[in-house]
Amino acid sequence: MRGRLKFRVGQMVDAAFSLVVEAWRMVVLQKVSRAYDIAHPDGPN
């Protein structure tokens, strides 16, 4: 049961981080967002 709970918490953290990155994209300049995409080609994680 413990391992399963850690897995779910990990998924929630990943989802929350993705949500923050998407919100950040709405307020930064496009060139900053593009630079982030180049530096992180696999996404925010």
FIKEMI-245132 format. One line per field, with one value per residue: chain; residue number from 1; residue in three letters; x, y, z of N, C-alpha, C in turn. Coordinates in Angstrom, 2 decimals. Layout:
residues N
c <- A_...
k <- NUM_...
r <- ALA_...
nX <- X_...
nY <- Y_...
nZ <- Z_...
caX <- X_...
caY <- Y_...
caZ <- Z_...
cX <- X_...
cY <- Y_...
cZ <- Z_...
END
This chain:
residues 45
c <- A_A_A_A_A_A_A_A_A_A_A_A_A_A_A_A_A_A_A_A_A_A_A_A_A_A_A_A_A_A_A_A_A_A_A_A_A_A_A_A_A_A_A_A_A
k <- 1_2_3_4_5_6_7_8_9_10_11_12_13_14_15_16_17_18_19_20_21_22_23_24_25_26_27_28_29_30_31_32_33_34_35_36_37_38_39_40_41_42_43_44_45
r <- MET_ARG_GLY_ARG_LEU_LYS_PHE_ARG_VAL_GLY_GLN_MET_VAL_ASP_ALA_ALA_PHE_SER_LEU_VAL_VAL_GLU_ALA_TRP_ARG_MET_VAL_VAL_LEU_GLN_LYS_VAL_SER_ARG_ALA_TYR_ASP_ILE_ALA_HIS_PRO_ASP_GLY_PRO_ASN
nX <- 0.83_1.95_3.88_2.20_0.82_2.88_3.41_1.07_1.16_3.45_2.56_0.66_2.28_3.77_1.69_0.83_3.13_3.26_0.94_1.60_3.72_2.34_0.63_2.55_3.52_1.50_1.97_4.56_6.99_6.87_9.33_10.80_9.39_9.79_12.57_12.69_11.43_13.32_15.44_14.31_13.39_11.82_9.63_8.17_9.07
nY <- -1.21_1.25_1.86_2.22_4.52_6.41_6.44_7.58_10.10_11.06_11.25_13.27_15.42_15.74_16.44_18.83_20.40_20.56_22.01_24.46_25.25_25.57_27.69_29.63_29.97_31.48_34.04_34.89_36.27_35.31_34.59_33.82_31.60_29.95_29.59_28.12_25.80_24.87_24.32_22.34_19.85_17.54_18.25_19.76_18.18
nZ <- 0.00_0.73_-1.30_-3.46_-2.73_-2.74_-5.46_-6.50_-5.27_-6.47_-9.11_-8.80_-8.08_-10.43_-12.18_-11.02_-11.32_-14.11_-14.56_-13.37_-15.04_-17.46_-16.76_-16.29_-18.86_-19.96_-19.11_-19.64_-21.95_-25.40_-26.54_-24.33_-23.47_-25.69_-25.52_-23.17_-24.05_-25.87_-24.15_-22.61_-24.10_-23.70_-22.30_-19.30_-17.19
caX <- 0.00_2.81_4.44_1.13_0.54_3.98_3.23_-0.01_1.64_4.37_1.76_0.04_3.32_4.04_0.56_0.85_4.24_2.85_-0.05_2.33_4.45_1.36_0.20_3.70_3.58_0.49_2.35_5.91_7.16_6.96_10.72_11.22_8.75_10.50_13.88_12.43_11.15_14.59_16.23_13.60_12.63_10.92_8.56_8.57_9.64
caY <- 0.00_2.43_2.13_2.71_5.89_7.24_6.57_8.55_11.42_11.45_11.66_14.54_16.43_15.95_17.16_20.19_21.11_20.84_23.08_25.70_25.62_26.08_29.02_30.50_30.25_32.48_35.38_35.28_36.58_34.12_34.18_33.14_30.30_29.16_29.23_27.04_24.60_24.39_23.78_21.18_19.28_16.46_18.80_20.39_17.27
caZ <- 0.00_0.80_-2.62_-4.31_-2.32_-3.24_-6.90_-6.73_-4.89_-7.53_-10.26_-8.47_-8.14_-11.85_-12.76_-10.48_-11.96_-15.48_-14.49_-13.09_-16.26_-18.44_-16.30_-16.50_-20.30_-20.29_-18.67_-20.05_-23.37_-26.25_-26.74_-23.11_-23.53_-26.72_-24.97_-22.22_-24.85_-26.42_-23.04_-22.05_-25.24_-23.29_-21.49_-18.06_-16.18
cX <- 0.86_3.37_3.41_0.80_1.63_3.83_2.15_0.43_2.60_3.63_1.13_1.06_3.65_2.93_0.54_1.97_3.89_1.84_0.62_3.08_3.49_0.85_1.31_3.79_2.60_0.95_3.75_5.92_7.31_8.40_11.28_10.64_9.44_11.87_13.75_12.19_12.43_15.43_15.63_12.75_11.64_9.76_9.07_9.22_11.00
cY <- 1.26_2.82_2.72_4.17_6.83_7.47_7.61_9.96_11.94_11.93_13.03_15.68_16.76_16.76_18.61_21.01_21.48_21.98_24.43_26.18_26.19_27.46_30.04_30.91_31.35_33.90_35.80_35.62_35.29_33.65_33.47_31.72_29.39_28.72_28.09_25.73_24.01_23.73_22.51_20.52_18.18_16.96_19.32_19.46_16.87
cZ <- 0.00_-0.56_-3.56_-4.00_-2.83_-4.74_-7.21_-6.38_-5.95_-8.76_-10.02_-8.54_-9.60_-12.50_-12.29_-11.14_-13.40_-15.52_-14.25_-14.33_-17.29_-18.04_-16.53_-17.97_-20.69_-19.97_-19.12_-21.54_-24.16_-26.42_-25.51_-23.09_-24.54_-26.22_-23.96_-22.97_-25.44_-25.33_-22.46_-23.15_-24.86_-22.45_-20.17_-17.04_-16.54
END
